Amino acid sequence: MATARRRELSVEDYAEGVRGGDRAVLGRAISLIESSAKRHQEASRELLTRLTPGSGGAVRVGITGVPGVGKSTFIESFGVKLCESGRRVAVLAVDPSSGVSGGSILGDKTRMAELSVRADAFIRPSPSAGTLGGVASKTREAMIVCEAAGFDVVLVETVGVGQSETVVAGMTDFFLGLMLPGAGDELQGIKRGLLELVDMIAVNKADGDNVARAKLAVREYRNALHYMSAAHGGESVEVLTCSALTGMGLDHVWETILDRWTRMEASGELGERRKKQALAWMWAMVDERLRRVFREDETVRATLPSVEAEVSAGRVPATRAAEGLVDAFVRRG
């Protein structure tokens, strides 16, 4: 294995290693996909082309929640239960990034020590690196690689800030929102957009002195969601209590997820949802690529400083400046 880590791998080596469940190669494949080096990007595109046909069979679950709600503890306890039931679990945990190095600073493998040593689990912490919504820019691609490696449940954890809820809902089959006991002011401040996106709310830390507060929070969340079922096509949003510490309620969480996923698969809704997500991601990549090409264009780079100075000084409106830059880019050829 040490030799495999030292030598350069071909795309075929990566593909065979991933399909064979080689964890070291799996990790390297995701690193390849995350790399910004041009030669790595070309290899990663070829690798994804080979692996995509063997992906898509996993239950994709997004998990969000405010800092302190216990996402990592929940995911570890939940993941261990799934593994014990015969599932193979991949965790794509997105950490806040170091402002200097862009590296992952929370260390999910340390926080999920029990899950990380299991042969039927794989944890990949990735820095958000300032990308929209606290989701690593290559999370979708990493999901494909994990599915091709045989993992049948993929859990995507986010930092739970900004637009992460929308981004995660756009790449998963089921979206779980973890909440703290004692809704109170938190319920008043919760974003309506989140309530429209979640498929389930689980009030975590429902143990010890928190049990009564957790039950009260469940009632308040159910009341808030009562008139919003139309956002889910009439499908009711489950609200329940759980405890990552004791394991209470975790089986119910999985049963609800699997039941919803199975019904979606049988009705064809899952396939349609995946198609829409794939097309949305394609256009997101087109937008990203066009933005990068635009900013790297010599004509734009030469013109940009003076245009920015004019806009900053208030001498030229932003709309006119934007049109001018785009026109210059289009005419350059």
C-alpha positions as CSV (number, residue, x, y, z in Angstrom):
1,M,0.0,0.0,0.0
2,A,2.9,2.3,0.8
3,T,4.2,1.8,-2.7
4,A,0.9,2.6,-4.2
5,R,0.9,5.9,-2.4
6,R,4.3,6.9,-3.7
7,R,3.9,6.1,-7.4
8,E,2.0,8.1,-9.9
9,L,-1.4,6.5,-10.7
10,S,-3.0,6.4,-14.1
11,V,-6.6,7.1,-14.6
12,E,-7.1,3.3,-15.0
13,D,-5.3,2.7,-11.7
14,Y,-7.6,5.1,-10.0
15,A,-10.7,3.6,-11.6
16,E,-9.7,0.0,-10.7
17,G,-8.7,1.0,-7.2
18,V,-12.0,2.8,-6.5
19,R,-14.1,0.0,-7.9
20,G,-12.1,-2.5,-5.8
21,G,-12.7,-0.6,-2.6
22,D,-9.1,0.4,-2.0
23,R,-9.5,3.1,0.6
24,A,-6.1,4.6,-0.1
25,V,-6.8,5.0,-3.8
26,L,-10.3,6.3,-3.0
27,G,-8.8,9.1,-0.9
28,R,-6.3,9.9,-3.6
29,A,-9.0,9.9,-6.2
30,I,-10.9,12.6,-4.3
31,S,-7.7,14.6,-3.8
32,L,-7.2,14.4,-7.5
33,I,-10.7,15.7,-8.2
34,E,-10.2,18.5,-5.6
35,S,-6.9,19.6,-7.1
36,S,-6.7,22.9,-9.0
37,A,-3.7,21.7,-11.1
38,K,-4.6,21.6,-14.8
39,R,-3.2,18.1,-15.4
40,H,-5.1,16.8,-12.4
41,Q,-8.4,18.4,-13.7
42,E,-8.0,16.7,-17.0
43,A,-7.4,13.3,-15.3
44,S,-10.3,13.8,-12.9
45,R,-12.7,14.5,-15.7
46,E,-11.7,11.2,-17.4
47,L,-11.9,9.4,-14.1
48,L,-15.4,10.7,-13.4
49,T,-16.5,9.7,-16.9
50,R,-15.4,6.1,-16.1
51,L,-16.9,6.0,-12.6
52,T,-20.3,7.8,-13.2
53,P,-22.0,4.7,-14.8
54,G,-21.3,2.7,-11.6
55,S,-22.7,5.4,-9.3
56,G,-26.1,6.5,-8.3
57,G,-27.2,3.6,-6.1
58,A,-26.6,5.2,-2.7
59,V,-29.1,6.9,-0.4
60,R,-27.9,10.5,-0.4
61,V,-28.6,12.3,2.9
62,G,-27.8,15.9,3.6
63,I,-27.4,17.0,7.2
64,T,-27.4,20.6,8.4
65,G,-27.7,22.4,11.7
66,V,-26.3,25.3,13.6
67,P,-22.9,25.0,15.3
68,G,-23.3,23.3,18.6
69,V,-26.3,21.1,17.6
70,G,-24.0,18.0,17.6
71,K,-23.8,17.2,13.9
72,S,-20.6,15.3,14.1
73,T,-21.7,13.3,17.2
74,F,-25.0,12.5,15.5
75,I,-23.3,11.4,12.2
76,E,-20.9,9.2,14.1
77,S,-23.6,7.5,16.1
78,F,-25.9,7.3,13.1
79,G,-23.1,6.0,10.9
80,V,-22.1,3.3,13.3
81,K,-25.7,2.1,13.6
82,L,-26.0,1.9,9.8
83,C,-22.7,0.0,9.6
84,E,-23.9,-2.5,12.2
85,S,-27.0,-3.1,10.1
86,G,-24.9,-4.0,7.1
87,R,-24.7,-0.7,5.3
88,R,-21.5,0.9,4.0
89,V,-21.4,4.5,4.9
90,A,-19.4,7.4,3.3
91,V,-19.3,10.8,5.1
92,L,-18.4,13.9,3.2
93,A,-17.9,16.4,6.0
94,V,-17.3,20.0,4.9
95,D,-15.3,22.0,7.4
96,P,-14.8,25.8,7.7
97,S,-11.5,26.5,6.0
98,S,-8.4,28.1,7.3
99,G,-8.3,31.7,6.0
100,V,-4.6,31.3,5.3
101,S,-4.0,27.8,4.0
102,G,-7.6,26.9,2.9
103,G,-7.2,23.7,4.9
104,S,-9.7,21.8,7.0
105,I,-9.5,23.0,10.6
106,L,-12.0,20.9,12.6
107,G,-10.6,17.4,11.8
108,D,-13.7,15.2,11.4
109,K,-11.7,12.0,11.6
110,T,-10.7,13.0,15.1
111,R,-14.2,14.0,16.1
112,M,-15.6,10.7,14.6
113,A,-12.9,8.4,16.0
114,E,-15.1,5.3,16.3
115,L,-16.7,5.6,12.8
116,S,-13.4,6.4,11.1
117,V,-11.7,3.1,12.0
118,R,-14.5,0.9,10.7
119,A,-13.8,-0.9,7.4
120,D,-17.3,-0.3,6.2
121,A,-17.1,3.5,6.7
122,F,-15.2,6.2,4.9
123,I,-14.9,9.8,6.2
124,R,-13.6,12.6,4.0
125,P,-13.3,16.1,5.6
126,S,-12.9,18.7,2.9
127,P,-12.4,22.5,3.3
128,S,-15.2,24.7,2.1
129,A,-12.5,27.1,0.9
130,G,-15.0,30.0,0.7
131,T,-17.3,28.2,-1.8
132,L,-21.0,29.0,-1.8
133,G,-22.9,27.7,1.1
134,G,-20.2,26.0,3.1
135,V,-20.1,23.1,0.6
136,A,-16.9,22.0,-0.9
137,S,-16.8,22.7,-4.6
138,K,-16.2,19.0,-5.5
139,T,-18.7,17.4,-3.0
140,R,-20.9,16.2,-5.8
141,E,-18.0,14.6,-7.6
142,A,-16.7,13.0,-4.4
143,M,-20.2,11.5,-3.9
144,I,-19.9,9.8,-7.3
145,V,-16.5,8.4,-6.4
146,C,-17.8,7.0,-3.1
147,E,-20.8,5.4,-4.7
148,A,-18.6,3.8,-7.4
149,A,-16.5,2.4,-4.5
150,G,-19.6,0.6,-3.2
151,F,-20.8,2.8,-0.4
152,D,-24.6,2.6,-0.3
153,V,-25.3,5.5,2.1
154,V,-23.6,8.9,1.6
155,L,-24.0,11.5,4.4
156,V,-23.1,15.1,3.5
157,E,-22.5,17.3,6.5
158,T,-22.2,21.1,6.1
159,V,-21.1,23.9,8.3
160,G,-24.8,25.1,8.3
161,V,-24.2,28.7,7.3
162,G,-25.2,30.9,4.4
163,Q,-26.9,29.1,1.6
164,S,-25.6,25.6,2.5
165,E,-29.1,24.3,3.0
166,T,-30.1,25.1,-0.6
167,V,-26.9,23.7,-2.0
168,V,-27.1,20.4,0.0
169,A,-30.8,19.9,-0.9
170,G,-29.8,20.3,-4.5
171,M,-27.4,17.3,-4.4
172,T,-29.1,14.8,-2.0
173,D,-32.2,12.7,-1.9
174,F,-33.2,13.5,1.7
175,F,-32.5,16.6,3.7
176,L,-32.3,16.4,7.5
177,G,-32.2,19.4,9.8
178,L,-30.9,18.9,13.3
179,M,-32.2,21.3,15.9
180,L,-31.5,22.0,19.6
181,P,-34.0,21.4,22.4
182,G,-36.1,24.4,23.5
183,A,-37.0,26.1,20.2
184,G,-38.1,29.4,21.7
185,D,-36.4,32.3,20.1
186,E,-34.6,29.9,17.8
187,L,-37.9,29.0,16.2
188,Q,-38.7,32.6,15.7
189,G,-35.4,33.2,13.9
190,I,-35.4,30.1,11.8
191,K,-35.3,30.7,8.1
192,R,-38.5,29.9,6.3
193,G,-36.4,28.7,3.4
194,L,-35.0,25.9,5.6
195,L,-38.4,24.7,6.7
196,E,-39.4,24.6,3.0
197,L,-36.3,22.4,2.2
198,V,-36.1,19.9,5.0
199,D,-37.7,16.4,4.8
200,M,-37.2,15.9,8.5
201,I,-36.4,17.8,11.6
202,A,-34.7,15.9,14.4
203,V,-34.4,17.7,17.8
204,N,-31.0,16.3,19.0
205,K,-29.7,16.1,22.5
206,A,-33.1,14.9,23.8
207,D,-31.5,13.3,26.9
208,G,-31.2,14.0,30.6
209,D,-32.6,17.3,31.6
210,N,-33.3,18.2,28.0
211,V,-36.1,15.7,27.4
212,A,-39.0,17.9,28.3
213,R,-37.5,20.9,26.4
214,A,-37.0,18.7,23.3
215,K,-40.6,17.5,23.3
216,L,-41.8,21.1,23.6
217,A,-39.6,22.0,20.6
218,V,-41.1,19.2,18.6
219,R,-44.6,20.5,19.2
220,E,-43.5,24.0,18.2
221,Y,-41.8,22.9,15.0
222,R,-44.8,20.7,14.0
223,N,-47.0,23.8,14.4
224,A,-44.7,25.9,12.3
225,L,-44.6,23.2,9.6
226,H,-48.4,22.5,9.6
227,Y,-49.2,25.0,6.8
228,M,-46.1,24.3,4.8
229,S,-46.7,20.7,3.6
230,A,-47.4,22.0,0.1
231,A,-43.7,22.8,-0.3
232,H,-43.1,19.0,-0.2
233,G,-45.9,18.1,-2.6
234,G,-48.2,17.4,0.3
235,E,-45.7,15.1,1.9
236,S,-45.6,15.7,5.7
237,V,-42.3,16.7,7.3
238,E,-41.4,14.3,10.1
239,V,-40.4,16.0,13.4
240,L,-39.0,13.9,16.2
241,T,-36.6,13.8,19.1
242,C,-33.3,11.9,19.1
243,S,-30.1,11.6,21.1
244,A,-26.8,11.0,19.5
245,L,-25.4,10.4,23.0
246,T,-27.8,7.5,23.9
247,G,-28.8,6.4,20.4
248,M,-32.5,7.1,21.1
249,G,-34.5,7.8,18.0
250,L,-31.7,7.1,15.5
251,D,-33.4,3.9,14.2
252,H,-36.6,5.9,13.6
253,V,-34.6,8.5,11.7
254,W,-33.2,5.9,9.3
255,E,-36.5,4.1,8.9
256,T,-38.1,7.4,7.9
257,I,-35.3,8.2,5.4
258,L,-35.4,4.7,3.9
259,D,-39.1,4.6,3.6
260,R,-39.2,8.0,1.8
261,W,-36.3,7.0,-0.5
262,T,-37.9,3.6,-1.4
263,R,-41.2,5.2,-2.3
264,M,-39.5,7.9,-4.4
265,E,-37.6,5.2,-6.2
266,A,-40.7,3.1,-6.9
267,S,-42.7,6.1,-8.2
268,G,-39.9,7.4,-10.4
269,E,-39.6,10.6,-8.4
270,L,-36.1,9.8,-7.4
271,G,-34.9,9.3,-10.9
272,E,-36.5,12.6,-12.0
273,R,-35.0,14.4,-9.0
274,R,-31.5,13.1,-9.8
275,K,-31.9,14.2,-13.5
276,K,-32.9,17.7,-12.5
277,Q,-30.0,17.8,-10.0
278,A,-27.5,16.7,-12.7
279,L,-28.7,19.3,-15.2
280,A,-28.6,22.0,-12.5
281,W,-25.0,21.0,-11.6
282,M,-24.0,21.0,-15.3
283,W,-25.2,24.6,-15.7
284,A,-23.5,25.6,-12.4
285,M,-20.3,24.2,-13.9
286,V,-20.9,26.1,-17.1
287,D,-21.4,29.4,-15.2
288,E,-18.2,28.7,-13.1
289,R,-16.2,27.9,-16.2
290,L,-17.4,31.0,-18.1
291,R,-16.6,33.2,-15.1
292,R,-13.1,31.8,-14.9
293,V,-12.5,32.2,-18.6
294,F,-13.8,35.7,-18.5
295,R,-11.6,36.8,-15.7
296,E,-8.5,35.1,-17.2
297,D,-9.1,36.9,-20.6
298,E,-6.3,39.3,-21.5
299,T,-8.6,42.0,-22.7
300,V,-10.7,41.8,-19.6
301,R,-7.7,41.8,-17.3
302,A,-6.2,44.8,-19.1
303,T,-9.4,46.8,-18.9
304,L,-10.7,45.7,-15.4
305,P,-8.5,48.0,-13.2
306,S,-9.7,51.2,-14.8
307,V,-13.3,50.0,-15.0
308,E,-13.3,49.1,-11.3
309,A,-11.8,52.5,-10.4
310,E,-14.6,54.2,-12.4
311,V,-17.3,52.2,-10.7
312,S,-15.8,52.6,-7.2
313,A,-15.6,56.4,-7.7
314,G,-19.2,56.5,-8.8
315,R,-18.5,57.9,-12.2
316,V,-19.9,54.9,-14.1
317,P,-22.9,52.8,-13.0
318,A,-22.2,49.1,-12.4
319,T,-24.7,48.0,-15.1
320,R,-22.9,50.0,-17.8
321,A,-19.5,48.8,-16.7
322,A,-20.6,45.1,-16.7
323,E,-22.1,45.5,-20.2
324,G,-18.9,47.1,-21.4
325,L,-16.7,44.3,-20.0
326,V,-18.8,41.6,-21.5
327,D,-19.0,43.4,-24.9
328,A,-15.2,43.7,-24.9
329,F,-14.9,40.0,-24.1
330,V,-17.3,39.0,-26.8
331,R,-15.5,41.2,-29.4
332,R,-12.0,40.1,-28.6
333,G,-12.1,37.3,-31.1
